[in-house]
Amino acid sequence: MSGGRVGREVRYAVRPAALDTTARWMASLAADWDRRLAHIKRVAEAAEAAERDAHPAPPD
């Protein structure tokens, strides 16, 4: 994005290449977080299953 004054106004213009680069970086970052959160979920579910197996609930 670039900007320049025209009288009292500041007019901005988008630079598509810079936005494309930023969008790719954000998509990559989102994918990294998805992988990290999926790993945390697997670890938590495995710990929960291990706890359940170690201490089964009494029958009703």
Sequence and secondary structure as in RCSB ss.txt:
>XXXX:A:sequence
MSGGRVGREVRYAVRPAALDTTARWMASLAADWDRRLAHIKRVAEAAEAAERDAHPAPPD
>XXXX:A:secstr
 EEEEETTEEEEE  HHHHHHHHHHHHHHHHHHHHHHHHHHHHHHHHHHHHHHHS     
